[in-house]
Amino acid sequence: MANLGYVGLGAMGGQMADRLIDKGHKVTGYNRTKAKADWLIKKGMTYGDTPRAVCQAADFIFVMVTNSAALESVANGPDGLLAGLGPGKVVIARSPRRSGRRARTWLMHRSRAAS
């Protein structure tokens, strides 16, 4: 099974991570509010203390946050997901809002610069 990461475990991201766990994938997840991830931890998800830790633990990283500001907050800094990217890592960024397209483009350019 795949070694997956999930950053953003709210209403949409949490349900997607849940389905991946149910299918037998190893999932390491992070949410800015850890309490929202408790039910997934009980189902077997490994909790990453930072987005960086999630990226370091997984080969494919899904990001499901609400908007560009939220993406920047989990992507930047020494504990951000960009700091955990390395060769061969794949990031799939989604957003339930229209601003997600700008956020995904921003992440794509930043991740290329980081590799």
N, C-alpha and C positions, 0 to 999 in steps of 0.2 A: 504494500500500500504506500501511498504518497506521504511525504513528510511536509505538512502544510503549516502555514502561519496565518493568523487572522488578527488584524488590527482594526478595532471598531466592532464591539459586540453588543450594540444596541438592538433595537427591534428587528431590523433587517439583517445585520451582520450576525447577530446571535443565532437567528434561525438557520442561516446558511452554514455557520460553523457546526450547529447541532446536526444537520443532515450529513455533513462530512464525517463527524464522529460516528454517527449511526452506521455509515457505510464502512467503517473500520479504519479510516485514515488517522494517522497520528497528527493531532492539531495542537499547536502552541498558540495561545491567544493573549491579547492585551486589550484592555479598555481603560480609558482615563478614569472611569469610576469602577473600581475593582468589584464592588458589590454586585454590579450588573452581570458579572461573569461567574458568580458563585455557582449558579445552577449548571453551567457548562463544566466547571471544575469537578463538580460532583459526578458528572457523566464521564469523566476521564480526560478532559482537556488539561494540558499543562499550561500553567499561567506564566507568562513572561513578564517580569517586573517592569520592562521598558519595551518600546517598539524595537529598539536595537536588539534586545535579547530575542525577540520573536524572529527578526531577520536572520540572526546568527544561528537559530535553531532549525530553520525551515529552508526548503529549497524553492518553494512557491509561496509567496506572501500575498494574501488578499487584504485590501484596505477598503473599508466601508465606513466612511465618515460623512458627516452632514454637509460640509461645505469647504471652500478653499481655506478658510482660517483654521478649521479643525485639521485639515490635511497638513498645513504648515506646522501646526503645533505638535503633531506626532512624527513629522518627517525631519525636522531640524534639530540641531544641537547634538551634544555628545551622546545622548541617549536616544536620539531619533532614529527612525528606520533607515535613513540614508547612511548613517554611521555603521549600520550593520550589514549593508550590502557588500557583496563580494562577487567574484567571477562565478557565473553560472546561476545566480539567483534571478528569479523572475518575480516581478511585482505586478499584480493585477489590481488596479485602483478603480473603484466604482463609487458612485454617489447617488443618493436618491433625489438629488436636486439638480436643477439645470446648471448650476455653477460647477458641477462636477467635471464637465468637459474642460474648463480652464484649469481646474485642479489637477486633472490627469495629465494635461499637457505640461504643466509646471513640473510635476513629479517626473515625467519622462525625461525632460531636459536636465533636471537636477541629478537623476540617477545615472544618466550617461556621463555627467561630469564627475560623479563619485567613483565610477569604475575605471 
